[in-house]
Amino acid sequence: MSSTNMGTAYPLTNSEISNAITRKSAGVYALGHETGTAFYVDYVGRSDSDLAECLKEHAKARDYSCFKFMYSGSPEVAFEEECELYHDFNPPGNIEHPDHSNLSPWHCHRCLSFS
């Protein structure tokens, strides 16, 4: 079984997001559910600039019960990390491959999408 390498799962609520994410940053996240001590990835995504705000939008929808996250050093790194998670977990909530910024030359190193 693959690991997200993201540490703790938190309930997907505005208060938990605010407590867990302490700085405005690019980052990646996994949304899902827990059964016992296992975290099941149902969706992966990224934010190029404000991880907390992005997760709060997901919290409004109430489609997922918990989240994991990881800060990224830049929007490009966040894209690469999101692609890795997408290929590792093939989450049912992701209908298509992660997209890149229209202004960027980024490509996925796993499948060479957008090359």
C-alpha positions as CSV (number, residue, x, y, z in Angstrom):
1,M,0.0,0.0,0.0
2,S,1.3,3.5,-0.9
3,S,1.8,6.2,1.7
4,T,1.1,9.9,1.2
5,N,4.1,10.8,3.4
6,M,1.9,13.6,4.8
7,G,1.6,12.6,8.4
8,T,-1.6,13.2,10.4
9,A,-5.1,13.1,9.0
10,Y,-7.3,16.0,10.2
11,P,-11.1,16.4,10.1
12,L,-12.0,18.5,7.1
13,T,-13.5,21.5,9.0
14,N,-12.6,25.2,8.8
15,S,-11.3,25.1,12.4
16,E,-9.1,22.1,11.9
17,I,-7.8,23.6,8.6
18,S,-6.9,26.9,10.4
19,N,-5.2,25.0,13.3
20,A,-3.2,22.7,11.1
21,I,-2.1,25.0,8.3
22,T,-0.3,27.9,9.9
23,R,1.1,29.8,6.9
24,K,0.0,30.9,3.5
25,S,1.8,28.6,1.0
26,A,1.6,26.4,-2.0
27,G,0.9,22.8,-1.2
28,V,-0.7,19.5,-1.9
29,Y,-3.4,17.6,-0.2
30,A,-5.3,14.4,0.0
31,L,-9.0,14.2,0.9
32,G,-10.5,11.0,2.0
33,H,-11.9,9.0,4.9
34,E,-10.5,6.9,7.7
35,T,-11.4,3.4,8.7
36,G,-9.8,2.5,12.0
37,T,-6.2,3.8,11.7
38,A,-6.1,3.6,7.9
39,F,-6.5,6.7,5.7
40,Y,-8.1,6.1,2.3
41,V,-7.3,8.7,-0.5
42,D,-10.4,9.7,-2.4
43,Y,-9.1,12.9,-4.0
44,V,-5.8,14.7,-4.4
45,G,-5.2,18.3,-5.2
46,R,-3.0,21.3,-4.8
47,S,-3.0,25.0,-4.3
48,D,-0.4,27.2,-6.0
49,S,-0.7,30.0,-3.4
50,D,-3.0,29.4,-0.4
51,L,-3.5,25.8,0.7
52,A,-5.8,26.7,3.6
53,E,-8.3,28.6,1.5
54,C,-8.3,25.8,-1.1
55,L,-9.1,23.2,1.6
56,K,-11.8,25.5,3.1
57,E,-13.6,25.4,-0.3
58,H,-13.6,21.6,-0.1
59,A,-14.9,21.7,3.5
60,K,-18.0,23.7,2.3
61,A,-18.9,20.8,-0.1
62,R,-18.8,18.2,2.7
63,D,-17.8,15.5,0.2
64,Y,-14.9,14.2,2.3
65,S,-14.4,13.7,6.0
66,C,-10.7,14.3,6.5
67,F,-7.5,15.6,4.9
68,K,-3.8,15.4,4.9
69,F,-1.5,18.0,3.5
70,M,2.1,19.0,2.8
71,Y,3.5,22.5,2.1
72,S,5.4,22.9,-1.2
73,G,8.3,25.1,-2.0
74,S,6.7,26.5,-5.2
75,P,3.7,26.1,-7.4
76,E,5.7,23.9,-9.8
77,V,6.8,21.6,-6.9
78,A,3.2,21.4,-5.8
79,F,2.2,20.4,-9.4
80,E,4.9,17.7,-9.4
81,E,3.8,16.4,-6.0
82,E,0.2,16.3,-7.0
83,C,1.1,14.3,-10.1
84,E,3.0,11.8,-7.9
85,L,0.0,11.4,-5.6
86,Y,-2.4,11.1,-8.5
87,H,-0.3,8.3,-10.1
88,D,0.3,6.5,-6.7
89,F,-3.3,6.4,-5.6
90,N,-5.5,6.8,-8.7
91,P,-8.1,8.4,-6.5
92,P,-11.8,7.9,-7.5
93,G,-12.6,11.6,-7.1
94,N,-10.0,12.7,-9.6
95,I,-11.6,12.4,-13.0
96,E,-8.6,13.5,-15.0
97,H,-4.9,14.1,-14.6
98,P,-3.9,17.2,-12.6
99,D,-3.6,20.3,-14.8
100,H,-0.8,22.8,-14.8
101,S,-0.9,26.6,-15.0
102,N,-1.7,27.8,-18.6
103,L,1.3,30.0,-18.4
104,S,3.8,27.3,-17.4
105,P,5.9,24.7,-19.3
106,W,5.4,22.2,-16.5
107,H,5.0,18.5,-17.3
108,C,4.3,15.3,-15.4
109,H,7.5,13.3,-14.9
110,R,5.5,10.1,-14.5
111,C,3.5,10.1,-17.7
112,L,4.9,13.2,-19.6
113,S,1.5,14.9,-19.7
114,F,1.7,18.4,-21.1
115,S,5.1,17.8,-22.7
